[in-house]
Amino acid sequence: MFGKARLLIVHIINNPLFKKGISIKSIIIILLLTSQSCKSPTAIETTSNNYTWQKFTFGGAASSSLEDVAIIGANNIWAVGKIFVYDSTGQVDPNIYNAVHWDGNEWNSIKIPYHYQGQINYQPFKAVFALNSKDIWFGGNGIIHWDGNSFSEVLPFNNVWGSYWVEKIWASSDNKIYIVGDGGSIAWYNGTWEKIESGTNQDILDIWGYQGIFNLKDVVLYAAGKQIFQLSGNTSLVSNFNPNRIMRSVWFNFRDIVYGAGDGIFSINNNSWKKEDISDQYAAFRIRGTDINNIWAAGGFGFTAHYNGAGWTTINEAALTSGNYESLDVKENIVALVGFEGNSAIITIGTKK
């Protein structure tokens, strides 16, 4: 009766990412929570590769690009970057749009302001992370927070961070927020901002974590250069998840498989790296998933691939002719890919049929 719960406990206890044990109380709670629906362990179910695709472009006056995206729901998607348009005189407007929002009916371009030396200005964003519709974090040349009503700058952030650009954000709650960026910069917020020594001077291009359950701490990995690092509290450790290839992105969940993307797509299982077999693959700039049977990767020339639990499939419908996908997000039956096509920013939405 408790087969699936026992399997989950074994996964967690044996998972090389987790260094802390589970109390007997926590094990009992897991058993109770899963007892009514437990069945014998079965093979991983495959998911569908059958999606409908829509492409939306923005800007075009100069080198517009979207750098990151966060799906809250089918009617609530945020994407960030830099979008150039022409002003009324036919010149490129220096005050860029740095975000777009999907409300279920249309895309709205937005100018989110920074304040510099008392003046309002508009800078590109490179990162967006949404905990919910009223708790969204934007990163670029500073940190901006959306509370559902208004945008506000997060201060005194720069006293800890300096002048580096924020490349990526991951959070498990509004009091556990991690940011990574140029020059090996990493910091976290737990009521106040605190700098973390990353162990590298390479630009950190991605961070991903898994929220701890019961007495387990969050597990956080980040990618820089040819290495993947692990955070233990506020200490950085060089993990054994290093394929010795350029790594631009990392993703995992509570299971013991970690995926890295960059100069190829790799997975580690039982402490052994394997290059994933994907046809027509270009460089992969981002990898994300909802579970080990629903993983997406995207990158150069609009390369897009889906792992459905049985194998990888290249998605030709999402390909680009003169651009790249810089990032992606996936939630339930929706995947969003963002980047540029020529001089226009682009977002491609896939919806499962």
C-alpha positions in Angstrom: 0.0 0.0 0.0 2.9 2.4 0.8 5.0 1.4 -2.2 5.0 4.8 -3.9 5.7 6.6 -0.6 8.5 4.2 0.2 10.0 4.9 -3.2 9.7 8.7 -2.7 11.5 8.4 0.7 14.3 6.3 -0.8 14.7 8.8 -3.6 15.0 11.6 -1.1 17.3 9.8 1.4 19.6 8.5 -1.4 19.5 11.7 -3.5 23.2 13.0 -3.7 21.9 16.6 -3.8 20.5 16.3 -0.3 22.9 16.1 2.6 20.4 16.3 5.5 18.4 13.4 6.7 14.6 13.1 7.3 13.1 12.7 10.7 10.8 9.7 11.5 8.0 12.3 11.9 8.5 13.5 8.4 8.5 10.0 7.0 5.2 9.2 8.8 3.7 12.4 7.3 4.8 11.4 3.8 3.2 8.0 4.3 0.0 9.5 5.5 -0.2 12.0 2.7 0.2 9.4 0.0 -1.5 6.4 1.5 -4.9 6.9 -0.2 -3.4 7.1 -3.7 -0.4 4.9 -3.5 0.1 2.2 -6.1 3.0 0.0 -7.0 5.8 1.8 -8.7 5.4 1.9 -12.4 7.5 3.1 -15.4 7.6 6.8 -16.1 4.6 7.8 -18.2 5.4 9.7 -21.4 3.9 13.1 -22.3 2.8 14.4 -25.6 4.9 16.2 -28.1 1.8 17.5 -29.9 1.6 21.3 -29.4 0.1 24.2 -31.3 2.6 27.1 -31.7 2.1 30.9 -32.0 4.9 33.4 -32.5 4.7 37.1 -31.4 7.2 39.8 -32.3 8.0 43.2 -30.8 10.1 46.2 -31.6 12.2 46.0 -34.7 13.6 49.5 -34.6 17.0 48.2 -33.4 18.4 45.0 -31.9 15.4 44.1 -29.7 15.5 40.9 -27.7 13.6 39.1 -24.9 15.9 37.5 -22.3 13.7 35.7 -19.9 10.1 34.7 -19.3 7.8 33.6 -16.4 4.5 31.8 -16.8 2.1 32.3 -14.0 -0.9 30.9 -15.9 -2.4 30.7 -19.4 -3.7 34.3 -19.0 -0.7 35.7 -17.1 2.8 35.6 -18.7 5.7 38.1 -18.2 8.7 38.4 -20.5 11.6 40.8 -20.1 14.4 42.2 -22.2 14.9 45.3 -24.5 12.4 46.4 -27.1 13.3 49.3 -29.4 10.6 51.3 -31.3 10.6 54.4 -33.4 9.4 57.7 -31.8 7.2 60.2 -33.5 10.1 61.7 -35.4 11.1 58.4 -36.9 14.2 58.0 -34.6 14.8 55.1 -32.3 13.3 55.9 -28.9 16.0 55.7 -26.3 13.5 54.9 -23.6 13.1 51.2 -24.3 10.3 48.9 -23.4 11.8 46.4 -21.0 8.8 44.0 -20.4 5.8 42.6 -22.1 2.7 41.0 -20.4 0.1 38.7 -21.7 -3.3 39.1 -20.1 -5.1 36.4 -22.0 -6.3 38.6 -24.8 -3.3 40.6 -25.9 0.3 41.5 -25.3 1.0 44.8 -23.6 4.5 46.4 -23.8 5.6 48.1 -20.6 8.3 50.5 -19.6 9.4 49.7 -16.0 11.5 52.6 -14.6 14.8 52.6 -12.7 15.9 55.6 -10.8 19.6 56.7 -11.2 20.9 59.8 -9.5 17.4 61.1 -9.1 16.4 60.6 -12.7 14.0 58.0 -14.2 15.6 55.9 -16.9 14.7 52.6 -18.6 17.2 49.7 -18.7 16.9 46.2 -20.1 16.0 43.3 -17.8 17.7 40.0 -18.1 15.7 38.0 -15.6 12.2 37.6 -14.2 10.9 35.1 -11.6 7.4 34.9 -10.4 6.4 33.3 -7.1 2.8 34.3 -7.8 0.8 37.0 -9.6 1.5 39.5 -6.8 5.1 38.6 -6.1 7.3 39.0 -9.2 11.0 39.8 -9.3 12.8 41.5 -12.2 16.6 41.7 -12.5 19.0 43.6 -14.7 20.9 46.7 -13.6 19.2 46.4 -10.2 16.2 44.5 -8.8 12.6 45.6 -9.2 9.6 44.0 -7.4 6.0 43.8 -8.5 3.4 43.4 -5.7 0.4 43.2 -8.0 -0.2 47.0 -7.9 3.1 48.8 -8.4 6.7 48.4 -9.2 9.3 49.3 -6.6 13.1 49.2 -6.5 14.7 46.9 -4.0 17.2 48.7 -1.8 19.9 48.8 -0.4 20.6 46.0 -2.9 23.6 47.7 -4.6 25.5 47.9 -1.4 25.9 44.2 -1.5 25.8 43.6 -5.3 27.8 46.4 -6.8 27.5 47.3 -10.4 27.2 43.8 -11.9 24.2 42.8 -14.0 21.7 40.3 -12.6 21.6 37.3 -15.0 19.1 35.1 -13.3 16.8 34.8 -10.3 15.4 31.8 -8.4 13.3 31.9 -5.2 11.4 29.4 -3.0 9.6 32.2 -1.0 9.7 35.9 -0.7 12.3 35.5 2.1 14.5 33.1 0.1 15.6 34.8 -3.1 18.8 34.0 -4.9 20.4 36.1 -7.7 23.4 35.4 -9.9 25.3 37.5 -12.4 28.4 38.7 -14.1 31.9 38.1 -12.6 30.8 35.2 -10.4 28.4 37.4 -8.5 25.8 35.7 -6.3 23.7 37.0 -3.4 20.6 36.0 -1.5 17.8 37.7 0.4 16.4 36.3 3.7 15.1 39.6 5.1 18.3 41.4 4.1 20.6 41.0 1.2 23.8 39.0 1.8 26.6 38.4 -0.7 27.8 34.9 -1.2 31.3 33.9 -2.3 30.7 31.9 -5.5 34.0 30.2 -5.9 34.4 31.5 -9.5 34.9 34.7 -11.4 33.1 33.3 -14.5 29.8 34.8 -15.3 27.0 32.8 -13.7 24.3 32.5 -16.3 21.6 30.4 -14.6 20.4 29.2 -11.2 17.8 26.7 -10.3 16.6 25.2 -7.0 14.2 22.7 -5.5 12.2 23.8 -2.4 12.9 21.6 0.6 10.1 19.7 2.2 9.6 19.2 5.9 13.1 19.7 7.6 15.0 19.6 4.3 16.7 22.8 3.1 16.4 24.2 -0.4 18.8 22.6 -2.9 20.3 25.2 -5.2 22.6 24.7 -8.2 24.1 27.3 -10.5 26.0 27.2 -13.8 29.2 29.0 -14.6 31.9 28.3 -17.2 32.4 24.5 -17.4 31.2 23.8 -13.9 28.0 23.5 -12.0 28.1 24.6 -8.4 25.9 23.8 -5.4 24.9 26.1 -2.6 24.9 24.8 1.0 23.2 27.5 3.0 25.3 30.6 2.1 28.4 28.6 1.1 29.3 27.6 -2.4 30.6 24.1 -3.2 32.0 22.8 -6.5 29.6 19.9 -7.2 30.5 16.7 -8.9 28.0 17.6 -11.7 30.7 18.8 -14.2 30.8 17.4 -17.7 33.7 19.7 -18.6 31.7 21.5 -21.3 30.4 25.0 -21.3 27.3 25.1 -19.1 24.7 27.9 -19.6 21.8 26.4 -17.7 20.8 23.8 -15.1 17.6 22.2 -14.1 16.5 19.4 -11.8 13.7 18.4 -9.4 13.8 16.2 -6.2 14.9 13.1 -8.1 18.5 12.3 -8.6 18.9 13.4 -12.2 20.4 16.8 -13.0 20.3 18.3 -16.5 22.9 20.8 -17.8 22.6 22.7 -21.1 25.1 24.8 -23.1 27.6 23.1 -25.4 25.2 20.2 -25.7 22.6 18.8 -23.3 23.9 16.5 -20.6 22.3 14.6 -17.7 23.9 13.0 -14.6 22.5 9.9 -13.0 24.3 7.8 -10.4 27.3 10.3 -10.6 27.9 9.7 -14.3 27.4 12.3 -17.0 25.7 11.4 -20.3 25.4 13.5 -23.4 21.7 13.4 -24.5 21.0 12.1 -28.0 19.2 14.9 -29.8 19.2 15.4 -33.6 19.8 18.7 -35.3 21.0 20.3 -32.0 22.5 23.8 -31.8 23.8 25.3 -28.6 21.2 25.2 -25.8 20.9 28.4 -23.7 18.1 27.3 -21.3 16.7 24.0 -20.0 13.5 23.8 -17.8 10.9 21.2 -17.0 8.0 20.3 -14.8 9.0 16.7 -14.2 11.5 14.2 -15.7 8.9 13.4 -18.4 8.4 17.0 -19.5 11.7 18.8 -20.1 12.3 21.5 -22.6 15.5 23.0 -24.0 16.0 25.9 -26.4 18.8 27.9 -27.9 20.6 28.8 -31.1 18.7 29.3 -34.4 15.5 28.6 -32.5 16.6 25.1 -31.5 13.8 23.6 -29.4 13.6 20.1 -28.1 11.2 18.2 -25.8 11.9 15.2 -23.6 8.7 13.3 -22.9 10.1 10.6 -20.7 11.1 8.2 -23.5 13.3 10.4 -25.7 14.1 13.8 -27.1 12.1 15.3 -30.0 13.3 18.3 -32.0 10.4 20.8 -32.5 10.8 22.2 -36.0 7.6 24.4 -35.7 9.4 26.6 -33.2 12.6 27.1 -35.2 13.9 30.6 -36.1 15.7 31.6 -39.3 17.9 34.5 -38.0 17.7 34.4 -34.2 18.1 32.6 -31.0 16.0 31.6 -28.0 17.6 33.0 -24.9 15.3 31.5 -22.3 12.1 29.5 -21.7 9.6 28.6 -19.0 7.1 25.8 -18.8 4.1 25.3 -16.7 1.4 22.7 -17.0 0.4 22.5 -20.7 2.2 25.7 -21.8 5.8 26.4 -22.8 7.1 29.9 -23.6 10.3 30.5 -25.6 11.9 34.0 -25.8 14.7 35.6 -27.7 15.1 37.5 -31.0 14.5 37.0 -34.7 16.4 39.6 -36.7 15.9 43.0 -35.1 12.7 42.0 -33.4 12.1 40.4 -30.0 10.1 37.2 -30.1 8.1 35.0 -27.9 6.9 31.7 -29.1 4.0 30.0 -27.1 3.4 26.3 -27.3 0.1 24.9 -26.0 -0.5 21.2 -25.6 -3.3 19.9 -27.9 
